[in-house]
Amino acid sequence: MKALLQRVTSASVSVGGEVVGSIGRGLVVLVGVADGDSDKDIQYLAQKIVNLRIFADQEEKFNLSALDIKGGLLLVSQFTLLADTRKGRRPSFTGAAPPPRAGALFQKFVDEVKASGLKVATGRFQQYMQLEIHNDGPVTIMLDSRDKV
């Protein structure tokens, strides 16, 4: 499971011109569910994301997490994070979990993040979405559950 985090001052996601989720200060998290991902991947990434210290303290050092600042989290499923571009010019997405499995695991991920008590908003799985992101910094970090120690 991969997650691309973007620290934001605010963000929203729309489907068909309708805003379906929005947050103020916090993180936009684009989530790619890989074939073979499990509950362990979900738990690892959820805990890593809410506790990752990427917000500045009074001394401008990355010492605060989303939990510390009581930030919002906008979670958006994005299978394209699993793109394999090693061969040819067209990306392959064979490493992504099939949609029924990916949808179920993404929902478990959402539920795990919600358990943190933070405000959580989402896009809509398998829908064409438009994101409005006001990057803060910018600070963008890629996480992969397969990199866990």
Contacts in CASP RR format, 6 or more apart in sequence:
PFRMAT RR
TARGET T0000
AUTHOR 0000-0000-0000
METHOD contacts of the structure
MODEL  1
MKALLQRVTSASVSVGGEVVGSIGRGLVVLVGVADGDSDKDIQYLAQKIV
NLRIFADQEEKFNLSALDIKGGLLLVSQFTLLADTRKGRRPSFTGAAPPP
RAGALFQKFVDEVKASGLKVATGRFQQYMQLEIHNDGPVTIMLDSRDKV
1 31 0 8 1.000
1 32 0 8 1.000
1 33 0 8 1.000
1 34 0 8 1.000
1 37 0 8 1.000
1 41 0 8 1.000
1 42 0 8 1.000
1 45 0 8 1.000
1 105 0 8 1.000
1 109 0 8 1.000
1 144 0 8 1.000
1 145 0 8 1.000
2 31 0 8 1.000
2 32 0 8 1.000
2 34 0 8 1.000
2 81 0 8 1.000
2 82 0 8 1.000
2 142 0 8 1.000
2 143 0 8 1.000
2 144 0 8 1.000
2 145 0 8 1.000
3 29 0 8 1.000
3 30 0 8 1.000
3 31 0 8 1.000
3 32 0 8 1.000
3 45 0 8 1.000
3 49 0 8 1.000
3 81 0 8 1.000
3 142 0 8 1.000
3 143 0 8 1.000
3 144 0 8 1.000
4 29 0 8 1.000
4 30 0 8 1.000
4 78 0 8 1.000
4 81 0 8 1.000
4 140 0 8 1.000
4 141 0 8 1.000
4 142 0 8 1.000
4 143 0 8 1.000
5 27 0 8 1.000
5 28 0 8 1.000
5 29 0 8 1.000
5 49 0 8 1.000
5 52 0 8 1.000
5 54 0 8 1.000
5 139 0 8 1.000
5 140 0 8 1.000
5 141 0 8 1.000
5 142 0 8 1.000
5 143 0 8 1.000
6 27 0 8 1.000
6 28 0 8 1.000
6 29 0 8 1.000
6 30 0 8 1.000
6 133 0 8 1.000
6 135 0 8 1.000
6 138 0 8 1.000
6 139 0 8 1.000
6 140 0 8 1.000
7 26 0 8 1.000
7 27 0 8 1.000
7 54 0 8 1.000
7 55 0 8 1.000
7 135 0 8 1.000
7 136 0 8 1.000
7 137 0 8 1.000
7 138 0 8 1.000
7 139 0 8 1.000
7 140 0 8 1.000
8 23 0 8 1.000
8 24 0 8 1.000
8 25 0 8 1.000
8 26 0 8 1.000
8 27 0 8 1.000
8 28 0 8 1.000
8 74 0 8 1.000
8 133 0 8 1.000
8 134 0 8 1.000
8 135 0 8 1.000
8 136 0 8 1.000
9 24 0 8 1.000
9 25 0 8 1.000
9 134 0 8 1.000
9 135 0 8 1.000
9 136 0 8 1.000
10 22 0 8 1.000
10 23 0 8 1.000
10 24 0 8 1.000
10 25 0 8 1.000
10 134 0 8 1.000
11 22 0 8 1.000
11 23 0 8 1.000
11 24 0 8 1.000
11 26 0 8 1.000
11 28 0 8 1.000
11 74 0 8 1.000
11 131 0 8 1.000
11 132 0 8 1.000
11 133 0 8 1.000
11 134 0 8 1.000
12 19 0 8 1.000
12 21 0 8 1.000
12 22 0 8 1.000
12 23 0 8 1.000
12 74 0 8 1.000
12 131 0 8 1.000
12 132 0 8 1.000
13 19 0 8 1.000
13 20 0 8 1.000
13 21 0 8 1.000
13 22 0 8 1.000
13 74 0 8 1.000
13 76 0 8 1.000
13 121 0 8 1.000
13 122 0 8 1.000
13 123 0 8 1.000
13 129 0 8 1.000
13 130 0 8 1.000
13 131 0 8 1.000
13 132 0 8 1.000
14 20 0 8 1.000
14 129 0 8 1.000
14 130 0 8 1.000
14 131 0 8 1.000
14 132 0 8 1.000
15 123 0 8 1.000
15 124 0 8 1.000
15 127 0 8 1.000
15 128 0 8 1.000
15 129 0 8 1.000
15 130 0 8 1.000
16 128 0 8 1.000
16 130 0 8 1.000
17 130 0 8 1.000
20 121 0 8 1.000
20 122 0 8 1.000
20 123 0 8 1.000
20 124 0 8 1.000
20 129 0 8 1.000
21 74 0 8 1.000
21 121 0 8 1.000
21 122 0 8 1.000
21 123 0 8 1.000
22 74 0 8 1.000
22 121 0 8 1.000
23 71 0 8 1.000
23 72 0 8 1.000
23 73 0 8 1.000
23 74 0 8 1.000
23 119 0 8 1.000
23 121 0 8 1.000
24 71 0 8 1.000
24 72 0 8 1.000
25 69 0 8 1.000
25 71 0 8 1.000
25 72 0 8 1.000
25 136 0 8 1.000
26 55 0 8 1.000
26 66 0 8 1.000
26 69 0 8 1.000
26 71 0 8 1.000
26 72 0 8 1.000
26 73 0 8 1.000
26 136 0 8 1.000
27 49 0 8 1.000
27 54 0 8 1.000
27 66 0 8 1.000
27 71 0 8 1.000
27 72 0 8 1.000
27 73 0 8 1.000
27 74 0 8 1.000
28 74 0 8 1.000
28 76 0 8 1.000
28 131 0 8 1.000
28 133 0 8 1.000
29 49 0 8 1.000
29 73 0 8 1.000
29 74 0 8 1.000
29 75 0 8 1.000
29 76 0 8 1.000
29 113 0 8 1.000
30 76 0 8 1.000
30 78 0 8 1.000
30 81 0 8 1.000
31 45 0 8 1.000
31 75 0 8 1.000
31 76 0 8 1.000
31 77 0 8 1.000
31 78 0 8 1.000
31 81 0 8 1.000
31 106 0 8 1.000
31 109 0 8 1.000
32 77 0 8 1.000
32 78 0 8 1.000
32 79 0 8 1.000
32 81 0 8 1.000
32 82 0 8 1.000
32 96 0 8 1.000
32 102 0 8 1.000
32 106 0 8 1.000
33 77 0 8 1.000
33 79 0 8 1.000
33 82 0 8 1.000
33 96 0 8 1.000
33 97 0 8 1.000
33 101 0 8 1.000
33 102 0 8 1.000
33 103 0 8 1.000
33 105 0 8 1.000
33 106 0 8 1.000
33 109 0 8 1.000
34 41 0 8 1.000
34 82 0 8 1.000
34 95 0 8 1.000
34 96 0 8 1.000
34 97 0 8 1.000
34 146 0 8 1.000
35 94 0 8 1.000
35 95 0 8 1.000
35 96 0 8 1.000
35 97 0 8 1.000
35 98 0 8 1.000
35 101 0 8 1.000
36 97 0 8 1.000
37 97 0 8 1.000
37 105 0 8 1.000
37 145 0 8 1.000
39 108 0 8 1.000
40 145 0 8 1.000
41 105 0 8 1.000
41 145 0 8 1.000
41 146 0 8 1.000
42 105 0 8 1.000
42 108 0 8 1.000
42 109 0 8 1.000
42 112 0 8 1.000
42 145 0 8 1.000
43 112 0 8 1.000
44 145 0 8 1.000
44 148 0 8 1.000
45 109 0 8 1.000
45 143 0 8 1.000
45 145 0 8 1.000
46 109 0 8 1.000
46 112 0 8 1.000
46 113 0 8 1.000
46 115 0 8 1.000
46 116 0 8 1.000
48 143 0 8 1.000
49 66 0 8 1.000
49 73 0 8 1.000
49 113 0 8 1.000
49 143 0 8 1.000
50 65 0 8 1.000
50 66 0 8 1.000
50 67 0 8 1.000
50 73 0 8 1.000
50 113 0 8 1.000
50 116 0 8 1.000
50 118 0 8 1.000
51 65 0 8 1.000
51 66 0 8 1.000
51 67 0 8 1.000
52 65 0 8 1.000
52 66 0 8 1.000
52 141 0 8 1.000
52 143 0 8 1.000
53 62 0 8 1.000
53 63 0 8 1.000
53 64 0 8 1.000
53 65 0 8 1.000
53 68 0 8 1.000
54 62 0 8 1.000
54 65 0 8 1.000
54 139 0 8 1.000
54 141 0 8 1.000
55 62 0 8 1.000
55 63 0 8 1.000
55 64 0 8 1.000
55 65 0 8 1.000
55 66 0 8 1.000
55 68 0 8 1.000
55 69 0 8 1.000
56 62 0 8 1.000
56 63 0 8 1.000
56 64 0 8 1.000
57 63 0 8 1.000
57 64 0 8 1.000
66 72 0 8 1.000
66 73 0 8 1.000
66 116 0 8 1.000
66 118 0 8 1.000
67 116 0 8 1.000
67 118 0 8 1.000
70 118 0 8 1.000
71 118 0 8 1.000
71 119 0 8 1.000
72 118 0 8 1.000
72 119 0 8 1.000
72 120 0 8 1.000
72 121 0 8 1.000
73 113 0 8 1.000
73 118 0 8 1.000
73 119 0 8 1.000
73 120 0 8 1.000
73 121 0 8 1.000
74 120 0 8 1.000
74 121 0 8 1.000
74 122 0 8 1.000
74 123 0 8 1.000
74 131 0 8 1.000
75 106 0 8 1.000
75 109 0 8 1.000
75 110 0 8 1.000
75 113 0 8 1.000
75 120 0 8 1.000
75 121 0 8 1.000
75 122 0 8 1.000
75 123 0 8 1.000
76 122 0 8 1.000
76 123 0 8 1.000
76 129 0 8 1.000
76 131 0 8 1.000
77 102 0 8 1.000
77 103 0 8 1.000
77 106 0 8 1.000
77 123 0 8 1.000
77 125 0 8 1.000
77 126 0 8 1.000
79 93 0 8 1.000
79 96 0 8 1.000
79 102 0 8 1.000
80 91 0 8 1.000
80 93 0 8 1.000
82 93 0 8 1.000
82 95 0 8 1.000
82 96 0 8 1.000
83 91 0 8 1.000
83 92 0 8 1.000
83 93 0 8 1.000
84 91 0 8 1.000
84 92 0 8 1.000
84 93 0 8 1.000
84 94 0 8 1.000
84 95 0 8 1.000
85 91 0 8 1.000
85 92 0 8 1.000
96 102 0 8 1.000
97 103 0 8 1.000
97 105 0 8 1.000
99 126 0 8 1.000
102 125 0 8 1.000
103 125 0 8 1.000
103 126 0 8 1.000
106 125 0 8 1.000
107 125 0 8 1.000
110 120 0 8 1.000
110 122 0 8 1.000
113 120 0 8 1.000
114 120 0 8 1.000
123 129 0 8 1.000
END
